[in-house]
Amino acid sequence: MHGSHWVENQVGGFAEETVTPGWDRDASGVGTTPESIGTRSSEPEVSGFAIASAVVGILWIFGVGAIAAVVTGHLALRSIKRSDGRLTGRVGARLGLVLGYLGIVGLIMFVVEIVVRPI
C-alpha cells in the first residue's frame, strides 16, 4: 500500500489515510513494519507467581507458607502455560511446589507426632 487509501472510521463514515511505504497497521492500530510481524517486542518475563512460590517454599512458616507456595506454584504454572511464551519461571514454580508439598507433609507429621505422643 503506497500513498493513501480510504478507511472506515469509528462513526461509520470513510476518511482518507496516508500510508508510508513499508509500514502498515495491525488490527489494534499499531504501526508495524513487514520485518516486525510475527516477532516479539521484548524478552519473556519471569512469572511473579513463580518467584513467590520459590521464595515462600524456601521460607515456609508453620505450614501457612507451604500452602502459599503450593497455591502460587500452581497459579504460576497455569499463567506460564497460557502466556504463549511471554512468561518463564517453570523451574521456580516447580521448586515452590515441591518445597510446599514437603512442608505440608512435614507439618502433618509434626501434628500427628504431637497428638499421638504421650505427655
N, C-alpha and C positions, 0 to 999 in steps of 0.2 A: 504494500500500500504506500504509494507516494503521493505527496501533495495533500489534498483534502478529500473528505468524503462526508456523506450525511449520516448522522447517528440519531437514534431516538433519544430524546431527553426524558426526564422523570415525569413531566407533566403531560406526556403523550404527544408532544409536537416533535418536530425534527429540527436539528441545528447542524451547521457545518462544523466539522472538526478538522483541524490541521494535524497531519501526521508527519513526524520527522522520519526520513528514510532510515531503515534499520531498527526502528522502535515500534512497539505495539503495546497494547494494553491488555492485561488479563481480565478475567471476569470481575475481579474486585476493583478494577480501575487503576491498578498499579502498573506503571510503565515497566516493560521488560525488553531486553534485547534478545535476539534469537539465540545467542550463546548462553544466556542465563536460564532459559526454560528448562525445567527438569533438574535444576541444581538447588542445593540448599544454601541459604544465605549465611548460615553460621554453623559452628561446630555443635554437635549434640551436647546437651546439658546433663549433668548428673541429677537424678531424681532426689529431691529433698527428703522424700519419704525413705529412700534407700539409706541416705546418710543418717537420718534419725533412727532408723531401725538398727543399724550397726552400732551407733553410739549408745543407744538405750540398752541394747543387748549386752554390750560390754559392761555398762554401769548399772545393771538392773538393781532395783531397790525393793526388797521384800515382795517379790512377785508382781507388783504393780508395773515395774519397769519391764519385766519379762513379758507380761501381757501386752504392754505398749509396743515392745519390739516385734512381737508376732503380728499385731494389727498393722503397724506401719510397714512391716516387711511385705505382707500380702497386698496392701494398698500400693506399695512401690512396684511390685511385680506386675500388678494389673495396669497401672499407669504407664509403665515402660512398654508393656505389650501393646497397648493402644496408641502409643505415641508415634508409631510409624518411623522409628529410628531417631526421633528428636531427643529422646531421653535415654540415658545409660544408667548403670548402677546395679545391675543384676547381682554382682558379687556382694556388694554391701547389703542388699536386701536379703540375700540368702544367708549371709553371715548373721544378720539380725534375727532371722527366723530360727536358725539352728541354736544360737545362744538363748533366744527367747524360750524355745521349747525345752532346752536343757534347764533353764531357770525355773520353768513351771514344774518340770519333773522334780527338780531339787526341792522346790517349795512343798510339793505334795509329800515327798519323802520326809521332809522336816516335820510337817504337820502330823503325819502318821506316827513318826517316832515320838513326838510329844504326847499324842493321845494314847498310844499303846504302852509306852514306858511307864512302869510303876514309879511312884514318887518315893 
